């Protein structure tokens, strides 16, 4: 059953200002985590878990604390990590979570947690009433989300408590997507409706997901907007020796192999990328695909660009 816990997590922080409808700028601080499960989740019926995600904006300290139990396998297994302000990740060793039950006449309760990740930590704070989500994803169960405000090592922090229970085994899809054959030549652009868009090595994560969703939408009641993917073949075509050299220099500074101001070097790399013209064959492929999809009306549309690299 521990195979189901084979996963990796990525955390990040976005800070800055935002203005809405010409109103004064508001300070923005967002933190979050993306978890991808690589394990076998077929035998986790009866799984119960509580996860606390927290961040202290003043120091950048972040923690992921999970207490998980699976019948006949393990009970109160600690799982998680601490991300220190300097970027070091330390795995969680011991964990003890205590959350007061919610009462109907109060909008919040209290929680505390003691845990060890190379050193002892104590966190305590307030918990709001939970938001409950029932599952429609093939398993019987629900998730509860509660916002928290806490103190840890004299620093104020914010986060979430996520708890849930899976009551039944995951249901396998009634029919799997057919196996696709990889093309001999990868085009510079590909439409969502083209089956080869479903290959991650061609379309990347977001692009291949849109290709698969487009395929699934034919038999289900949801709509995927029309669109095209500029492929990894186009990306390789776009790269120039100047771009590659600038990125290599950036990596050396980022890893401490060379001296330099990381912010200035990032700006220089951005400037080099922005001034590099897009090859004519890529422009032509984009134009042809869009005209094929939208005809003569293509010039009347505005298109959204979604990419991790923009």
C-alpha positions as CSV (number, residue, x, y, z in Angstrom):
1,X,0.0,0.0,0.0
2,X,2.9,2.4,0.5
3,X,3.3,2.3,-3.3
4,X,0.4,4.7,-3.4
5,X,2.5,7.3,-1.7
6,X,5.1,7.4,-4.5
7,X,4.7,11.1,-5.4
8,X,6.6,14.3,-5.8
9,X,5.7,17.9,-4.9
10,X,6.6,21.3,-6.3
11,X,6.1,24.5,-4.3
12,X,6.2,28.1,-5.3
13,X,5.6,31.7,-4.3
14,X,4.3,34.6,-6.4
15,X,4.4,38.1,-4.9
16,X,3.8,41.5,-6.4
17,X,0.9,44.0,-6.9
18,X,-2.4,43.8,-8.8
19,X,-4.7,46.5,-9.9
20,X,-8.4,45.9,-10.9
21,X,-10.3,48.5,-13.0
22,X,-7.8,51.2,-12.4
23,X,-8.1,50.9,-8.6
24,X,-5.0,51.5,-6.5
25,X,-2.4,48.6,-6.5
26,X,-3.0,45.9,-3.9
27,X,-0.1,43.8,-2.6
28,X,-0.4,40.1,-3.6
29,X,1.3,37.1,-2.0
30,X,0.4,33.7,-3.3
31,X,1.9,30.4,-2.3
32,X,1.0,26.9,-3.4
33,X,2.0,23.3,-4.1
34,X,1.5,20.9,-6.9
35,X,1.6,17.2,-6.2
36,X,1.8,14.4,-8.8
37,X,1.2,10.9,-7.8
38,X,3.3,8.2,-9.5
39,X,2.2,5.2,-7.4
40,X,-0.4,2.5,-7.6
41,X,-3.6,3.8,-6.0
42,X,-5.7,0.7,-6.6
43,X,-5.6,-0.5,-3.0
44,X,-6.3,2.5,-0.8
45,X,-9.9,1.8,0.1
46,X,-10.5,3.2,3.6
47,X,-7.6,5.6,3.4
48,X,-7.9,8.6,5.8
49,X,-5.6,11.6,5.7
50,X,-5.1,15.0,7.1
51,X,-2.7,17.4,5.4
52,X,-1.6,20.8,6.7
53,X,0.0,23.2,4.2
54,X,1.6,26.4,5.6
55,X,3.8,29.3,4.7
56,X,5.3,32.2,6.6
57,X,5.6,35.2,4.1
58,X,8.2,37.0,6.1
59,X,10.8,34.2,5.8
60,X,9.5,32.0,3.0
61,X,9.4,29.0,5.3
62,X,7.0,26.3,4.0
63,X,5.8,23.0,5.3
64,X,3.7,20.1,4.1
65,X,2.5,17.8,6.9
66,X,0.4,14.7,6.1
67,X,-0.9,12.1,8.6
68,X,-2.3,9.1,6.6
69,X,-3.8,5.8,7.5
70,X,-4.8,2.8,5.4
71,X,-6.5,-0.3,7.0
72,X,-4.4,-3.4,7.4
73,X,-1.3,-1.5,6.2
74,X,-0.2,1.5,8.3
75,X,-1.7,3.9,10.8
76,X,-0.8,7.6,11.3
77,X,2.1,7.4,8.9
78,X,3.9,10.9,8.7
79,X,4.5,12.1,5.2
80,X,5.8,15.5,4.1
81,X,8.7,18.0,4.2
82,X,9.8,21.4,5.3
83,X,11.1,23.9,2.8
84,X,13.5,26.3,4.6
85,X,13.9,29.9,3.6
86,X,17.2,29.2,1.9
87,X,15.6,26.6,-0.4
88,X,16.7,23.5,1.5
89,X,14.1,20.7,1.6
90,X,14.1,18.5,4.8
91,X,11.9,15.4,4.9
92,X,9.4,15.0,7.7
93,X,10.2,12.3,10.4
94,X,7.6,12.6,13.2
95,X,4.2,14.3,13.3
96,X,1.4,14.8,15.9
97,X,-1.7,16.8,14.8
98,X,-4.5,17.9,17.1
99,X,-7.5,19.7,15.6
100,X,-10.4,20.7,17.8
101,X,-13.8,19.6,16.6
102,X,-15.9,22.4,14.9
103,X,-19.1,23.5,16.7
104,X,-22.2,24.8,15.1
105,X,-22.2,28.1,16.9
106,X,-18.6,29.1,16.2
107,X,-17.0,30.2,12.9
108,X,-13.5,28.9,13.9
109,X,-11.7,26.4,16.1
110,X,-8.1,25.8,17.0
111,X,-5.3,23.4,16.0
112,X,-1.8,22.5,16.9
113,X,0.9,20.3,15.5
114,X,4.3,19.1,16.7
115,X,6.7,17.7,14.1
116,X,10.3,16.9,13.5
117,X,12.3,17.7,10.3
118,X,16.0,17.7,11.6
119,X,14.7,19.9,14.4
120,X,11.6,20.2,16.5
121,X,8.8,22.5,15.4
122,X,5.6,23.6,17.1
123,X,2.8,25.3,15.3
124,X,-0.6,26.4,16.6
125,X,-3.4,28.6,15.3
126,X,-7.0,29.1,14.2
127,X,-9.1,27.0,11.8
128,X,-12.1,28.3,9.8
129,X,-15.2,26.2,9.2
130,X,-14.5,23.6,6.5
131,X,-15.6,23.7,2.9
132,X,-16.8,20.2,1.8
133,X,-16.3,18.8,-1.7
134,X,-18.0,15.5,-2.6
135,X,-16.1,13.4,-5.1
136,X,-17.3,12.7,-8.6
137,X,-13.9,11.3,-9.8
138,X,-14.6,7.6,-9.5
139,X,-14.2,7.1,-5.8
140,X,-16.7,7.4,-2.9
141,X,-15.5,10.0,-0.4
142,X,-15.1,13.7,0.2
143,X,-12.5,16.4,0.9
144,X,-12.7,19.1,3.5
145,X,-10.7,22.4,3.1
146,X,-10.2,24.8,6.0
147,X,-8.2,28.0,6.0
148,X,-5.7,28.4,8.9
149,X,-3.8,31.3,10.5
150,X,-0.9,30.2,12.8
151,X,2.3,31.1,14.6
152,X,5.5,29.1,14.2
153,X,8.9,30.2,15.6
154,X,7.5,33.6,16.4
155,X,6.5,34.1,12.7
156,X,2.9,34.5,11.5
157,X,1.8,32.1,8.7
158,X,-1.2,31.1,6.7
159,X,-2.3,28.0,4.9
160,X,-4.8,25.2,4.5
161,X,-5.9,22.0,6.3
162,X,-7.1,19.3,3.9
163,X,-8.7,16.1,5.2
164,X,-10.6,13.3,3.6
165,X,-11.5,9.7,3.3
166,X,-11.6,7.3,0.4
167,X,-14.3,4.7,1.0
168,X,-14.2,2.6,-2.1
169,X,-11.6,1.5,-4.6
170,X,-10.9,3.7,-7.6
171,X,-12.9,2.7,-10.6
172,X,-11.0,2.1,-13.8
173,X,-12.2,4.0,-16.9
174,X,-14.7,2.0,-19.0
175,X,-12.5,2.3,-22.0
176,X,-8.9,3.6,-22.3
177,X,-7.7,5.9,-25.0
178,X,-6.3,3.9,-28.0
179,X,-2.5,3.5,-28.4
180,X,-1.1,6.1,-30.8
181,X,1.8,5.6,-33.1
182,X,4.6,8.2,-32.9
183,X,5.0,10.2,-36.1
184,X,8.3,9.9,-38.1
185,X,8.4,13.7,-38.5
186,X,7.1,16.1,-35.8
187,X,5.3,19.1,-37.3
188,X,6.0,22.7,-36.1
189,X,2.3,23.1,-35.0
190,X,-0.5,20.7,-34.4
191,X,-4.2,21.2,-33.7
192,X,-5.9,19.8,-30.5
193,X,-7.9,17.5,-32.7
194,X,-4.8,15.8,-34.2
195,X,-4.1,12.6,-32.3
196,X,-0.3,13.2,-32.2
197,X,-1.0,16.2,-29.9
198,X,-1.5,13.7,-27.1
199,X,2.2,12.9,-27.0
200,X,3.8,14.9,-24.2
201,X,7.2,14.9,-25.9
202,X,5.5,16.7,-28.8
203,X,3.1,19.0,-27.1
204,X,4.3,19.3,-23.5
205,X,2.2,18.7,-20.4
206,X,-0.5,21.4,-21.0
207,X,-0.7,20.7,-24.8
208,X,-1.0,16.9,-24.5
209,X,-3.7,17.3,-21.8
210,X,-5.7,19.6,-24.2
211,X,-5.3,17.0,-26.9
212,X,-6.6,14.2,-24.7
213,X,-9.5,16.3,-23.4
214,X,-10.5,17.1,-27.0
215,X,-10.5,13.3,-27.7
216,X,-12.6,12.6,-24.6
217,X,-15.0,15.5,-25.3
218,X,-16.4,13.6,-28.3
219,X,-18.1,11.1,-26.0
220,X,-18.8,13.4,-23.0
221,X,-20.7,16.5,-22.3
222,X,-18.0,19.1,-22.1
223,X,-16.4,21.5,-24.6
224,X,-12.7,22.1,-25.2
225,X,-12.0,25.3,-27.1
226,X,-10.3,25.0,-30.5
227,X,-6.6,25.7,-30.6
228,X,-3.2,24.7,-31.8
229,X,0.1,23.7,-30.1
230,X,3.5,25.1,-31.1
231,X,5.4,21.9,-30.7
232,X,8.8,21.0,-29.2
233,X,10.1,20.7,-32.7
234,X,9.3,24.4,-33.2
235,X,11.0,25.2,-29.9
236,X,14.2,23.5,-31.0
237,X,14.0,25.4,-34.3
238,X,13.7,28.7,-32.5
239,X,16.7,28.2,-30.2
240,X,19.8,30.1,-31.4
241,X,23.4,29.8,-30.2
242,X,23.0,33.2,-28.5
243,X,19.9,32.0,-26.5
244,X,21.6,28.8,-25.5
245,X,24.8,30.6,-24.4
246,X,22.8,33.1,-22.3
247,X,20.9,30.3,-20.6
248,X,24.1,28.4,-19.9
249,X,25.6,31.5,-18.3
250,X,22.4,32.0,-16.3
251,X,22.6,28.4,-15.0
252,X,26.3,28.8,-14.0
253,X,25.5,31.9,-12.0
254,X,22.3,30.3,-10.4
255,X,24.4,27.3,-9.3
256,X,27.2,29.4,-7.9
257,X,29.8,28.4,-10.5
258,X,30.2,32.0,-11.7
259,X,29.8,35.4,-10.0
260,X,27.0,37.7,-11.2
261,X,23.7,39.4,-10.4
262,X,21.0,36.8,-11.1
263,X,18.3,39.4,-11.6
264,X,20.3,41.3,-14.2
265,X,21.2,38.1,-16.0
266,X,17.6,36.9,-16.1
267,X,16.6,40.3,-17.6
268,X,19.4,39.9,-20.3
269,X,18.1,36.4,-21.2
270,X,14.6,37.8,-21.5
271,X,15.8,40.6,-23.8
272,X,17.7,38.1,-26.0
273,X,14.6,35.9,-26.4
274,X,12.3,38.8,-27.0
275,X,14.4,40.3,-29.8
276,X,15.0,36.9,-31.5
277,X,12.7,36.7,-34.6
278,X,10.4,33.7,-34.9
279,X,11.5,31.7,-38.0
280,X,9.4,32.1,-41.1
281,X,8.5,28.4,-41.2
282,X,7.0,28.5,-37.7
283,X,5.0,31.7,-38.5
284,X,3.7,30.1,-41.7
285,X,2.7,26.9,-39.9
286,X,0.8,28.9,-37.2
287,X,-0.9,31.0,-39.8
288,X,-2.0,27.9,-41.9
289,X,-3.4,26.0,-38.9
290,X,-5.4,29.0,-37.7
291,X,-6.8,29.7,-41.1
292,X,-7.7,26.1,-41.5
293,X,-9.6,26.2,-38.2
294,X,-11.2,29.7,-38.5
295,X,-11.2,30.5,-42.2
296,X,-11.5,34.1,-43.4
297,X,-12.7,35.1,-39.9
298,X,-9.3,34.4,-38.3
299,X,-8.3,38.1,-38.4
300,X,-11.3,39.0,-36.3
301,X,-10.4,36.9,-33.3
302,X,-8.1,37.5,-30.4
303,X,-6.2,34.4,-29.2
304,X,-4.9,33.6,-25.7
305,X,-1.4,32.1,-25.4
306,X,-0.8,29.7,-22.5
307,X,2.7,28.4,-21.9
308,X,5.1,27.9,-19.0
309,X,7.8,29.6,-21.0
310,X,6.0,32.9,-21.7
